[in-house]
Amino acid sequence: MRLTMDPKMLRTLMPLALRSVMKCNAPDAWRPLAFRPAVQSFTYPKMMFFSGSSNVKSDSKSQAASNDSSGEADQEGKPPSDEVEKKLREELDKAVTENATLLSQSRDFEDKYKRALAETENLRARLTKQINDSKLYAIQGFCKDITEISDILRMAIDSVPKDQITNDNPHLKNLFDGLTMTDTRLLQVFKSHGLTQINPVNEKFNPNEHEAVVQQPVEGKESGTVIFVTKLGYKLHDRVIRPAVVGVAK
């Protein structure tokens, strides 16, 4: 028995059958040539699509970089904003304040340095004077003691009666001459070491060098004049080591 199909029905069913074959997972060998996938024809456009996207990305990156560079150039060319100007002004004020502080400290240090230098110079001068004085007056104690010997020698000379110093009494004469020569030489030695006698007879009374033990009126003498000396004084250079004991007219 042979089946026959209406041509109209065949034309209706044929597209449906072909559509079902395309949708199924049948191998390419079963599919008609017209409905096999054109792999090569789709591969090239796909590759072109991806390469185009990469070009688009690179173009977008270069454009962004150019925009950034142009933005930086625009910012460099623009004047500083109020915030930047305020910050710079604060830094300037801070620098000026620090400079003033440093100048004040510098003046204080300079003043302290000058004061310390002056004190050091005064101390040096004082120490130098003390050293020189110690050299000059190192024998002050010895001189003060030896003046007592000179007083005794002078008392021995004054105690000899002048009327008995004759050639008829050679021993007394020789003794007196020896004492006189010793006293003269002793005064020379005193002078060579800066020790001098103070014998202020008929001079004005000086309280720095004289010690008054009596005041009495004397005719023909001005008040305050030394009229006699009971004990000679001595000076070592400019320093009085023993004042002269005197009587003063009033």
Buried (B, 14 or more C-beta within 10 A) or exposed (E): EEEEEEEEEEEEEEEEEBEEEEEEEEEEEEBEEEEEEEEEEEEEEEEEEEEEEEEEEEEEEEEEEEEEEEEEEEEEEEEEEEEEEEEEEEEEEEEEEEEEEEEEEEEEEEEEEEEEEEEEEEEEEEEEEEEEEEEBBEBBEEBBEBBEEBBEBBEBEEEBEEEEBEEEEEEBBEBBEEBEEBBEEBBEEBEEBBBBBBEBEEBEBBEEBBBBEEBEEBEEBEEBBBBBBEBBBBBBEEEBBBBBBBBBBB
